[in-house]
Amino acid sequence: MSKVNTVGSQSASPDFSPMRVARISRRDLNRDNERLLAEARQHSKALRTQESLSQSLAAQVESLRNVEAKSAGVAEHLMEQINTLRGENTALHKAAAVAAQHEHEAMERMTLLRRDHKQLRQIDNAEPDIEEGMDTPAAARKHDRPQQEKSSKR
């Protein structure tokens, strides 16, 4: 005789009733959903962290660009000042060379004037004063004595 499995009968094989399969499937689906939800939360948190880091890096890059632009402006300004100072330096060197030339010329003129002055003093000392009636050096010396006495009394 063969035994027929009925719904209510028990058998040695596992029970794969539709209700039981549905319960197992729902539990598995719930576990999978919870796992996927946890993974999604982790990915979302990682994404927010990466976005925050990306924004921070973007702000730093912008800040560095501003600093670079400012430093380029400062460098340009300093180069302009250097060029201006070089021009002033060249002008001062030229002016100093002209002044040195003028000083040299003035020193030469002063040397000539001193020599001429010395020669004139020697000529003045060598020649007596000739006034009317003072034709000879002896007469001029006699005439100088009273003047010398008068000048010493003053």
C-alpha positions as CSV (number, residue, x, y, z in Angstrom):
1,M,0.0,0.0,0.0
2,S,1.1,3.4,-0.6
3,K,0.8,6.3,1.7
4,V,-0.4,9.5,0.3
5,N,0.8,12.7,2.0
6,T,-2.0,14.8,3.0
7,V,-1.8,18.3,4.2
8,G,-2.5,17.4,7.7
9,S,-0.2,14.4,7.8
10,Q,3.4,14.5,9.0
11,S,6.2,13.2,6.9
12,A,9.9,12.8,7.3
13,S,10.7,15.4,4.6
14,P,10.9,19.1,5.5
15,D,7.8,21.2,5.4
16,F,7.8,23.5,2.4
17,S,4.4,24.8,2.8
18,P,3.7,28.1,1.1
19,M,3.1,29.9,4.4
20,R,6.4,28.7,5.8
21,V,8.3,29.6,2.6
22,A,6.7,33.1,2.7
23,R,7.7,33.5,6.4
24,I,11.3,32.5,5.6
25,S,11.4,34.7,2.5
26,R,10.1,37.7,4.5
27,R,12.7,37.1,7.3
28,D,15.5,36.8,4.7
29,L,14.2,39.9,2.9
30,N,14.0,41.8,6.1
31,R,17.6,40.8,7.0
32,D,18.7,41.8,3.5
33,N,16.8,45.1,3.7
34,E,18.4,45.9,7.1
35,R,21.8,45.0,5.8
36,L,21.3,47.1,2.7
37,L,19.9,49.9,4.7
38,A,23.0,49.8,7.0
39,E,25.3,49.8,4.0
40,A,23.4,52.7,2.5
41,R,23.8,54.7,5.7
42,Q,27.5,54.0,5.8
43,H,27.8,55.0,2.1
44,S,25.8,58.1,2.8
45,K,28.0,59.0,5.8
46,A,31.1,58.4,3.7
47,L,29.7,60.5,0.9
48,R,28.9,63.4,3.3
49,T,32.5,63.1,4.7
50,Q,33.9,63.2,1.2
51,E,31.7,66.1,0.2
52,S,32.8,68.0,3.3
53,L,36.4,67.2,2.6
54,S,35.9,68.3,-1.1
55,Q,34.4,71.6,0.0
56,S,37.2,72.2,2.5
57,L,39.8,71.4,-0.2
58,A,38.0,73.7,-2.7
59,A,38.1,76.5,-0.1
60,Q,41.8,75.9,0.6
61,V,42.5,75.9,-3.2
62,E,40.6,79.2,-3.5
63,S,42.5,80.7,-0.6
64,L,45.8,79.6,-2.1
65,R,44.8,81.2,-5.4
66,N,44.0,84.4,-3.6
67,V,47.3,84.3,-1.9
68,E,49.1,83.6,-5.2
69,A,47.3,86.5,-6.8
70,K,48.3,88.8,-4.0
71,S,51.9,87.6,-4.0
72,A,52.0,88.1,-7.8
73,G,50.7,91.7,-7.3
74,V,53.3,92.3,-4.6
75,A,56.1,90.8,-6.7
76,E,55.0,93.1,-9.6
77,H,54.9,96.1,-7.4
78,L,58.4,95.3,-6.0
79,M,59.8,94.8,-9.5
80,E,58.4,98.3,-10.4
81,Q,60.1,99.7,-7.3
82,I,63.4,98.0,-8.2
83,N,63.3,99.4,-11.7
84,T,62.5,102.8,-10.4
85,L,65.4,102.6,-7.9
86,R,67.7,101.3,-10.6
87,G,66.8,104.4,-12.7
88,E,67.4,106.7,-9.7
89,N,70.7,104.9,-9.0
90,T,71.8,105.5,-12.6
91,A,70.8,109.1,-12.4
92,L,72.7,109.5,-9.1
93,H,75.8,107.9,-10.5
94,K,75.7,110.3,-13.5
95,A,75.1,113.3,-11.2
96,A,78.0,112.1,-9.0
97,A,80.3,111.8,-12.1
98,V,79.3,115.3,-13.2
99,A,79.9,116.6,-9.7
100,A,83.3,114.9,-9.5
101,Q,84.2,116.5,-12.9
102,H,83.0,119.9,-11.6
103,E,85.1,119.4,-8.4
104,H,88.1,118.5,-10.5
105,E,87.7,121.5,-12.7
106,A,87.2,123.8,-9.6
107,M,90.3,122.3,-8.0
108,E,92.3,123.1,-11.2
109,R,90.9,126.6,-11.3
110,M,91.7,127.1,-7.6
111,T,95.3,125.9,-8.2
112,L,95.6,128.3,-11.0
113,L,94.1,131.1,-9.0
114,R,96.5,130.4,-6.1
115,R,99.5,130.4,-8.4
116,D,98.3,133.7,-10.0
117,H,97.6,135.2,-6.6
118,K,101.1,134.1,-5.4
119,Q,102.6,135.7,-8.5
120,L,100.7,138.9,-8.0
121,R,101.8,139.1,-4.4
122,Q,105.4,138.6,-5.4
123,I,105.0,141.3,-8.0
124,D,103.4,143.7,-5.4
125,N,106.2,143.0,-3.0
126,A,108.8,143.5,-5.6
127,E,107.4,146.8,-7.0
128,P,107.3,150.0,-4.9
129,D,104.3,152.3,-4.9
130,I,104.9,155.0,-7.5
131,E,103.0,158.2,-6.8
132,E,103.6,161.6,-8.1
133,G,107.0,162.8,-7.2
134,M,108.1,159.3,-6.2
135,D,110.2,158.3,-9.1
136,T,112.8,156.2,-7.3
137,P,112.4,153.3,-4.9
138,A,114.2,155.2,-2.2
139,A,111.7,158.1,-2.3
140,A,108.9,155.6,-2.1
141,R,110.4,154.0,1.0
142,K,110.6,157.3,2.7
143,H,107.0,157.9,1.9
144,D,106.0,154.4,3.2
145,R,107.5,155.0,6.6
146,P,105.1,157.7,7.8
147,Q,102.2,155.7,6.5
148,Q,103.4,152.6,8.3
149,E,103.6,154.6,11.5
150,K,100.1,156.0,11.0
151,S,98.7,152.5,10.3
152,S,100.4,151.1,13.4
153,K,98.9,153.9,15.6
154,R,95.4,153.0,14.5
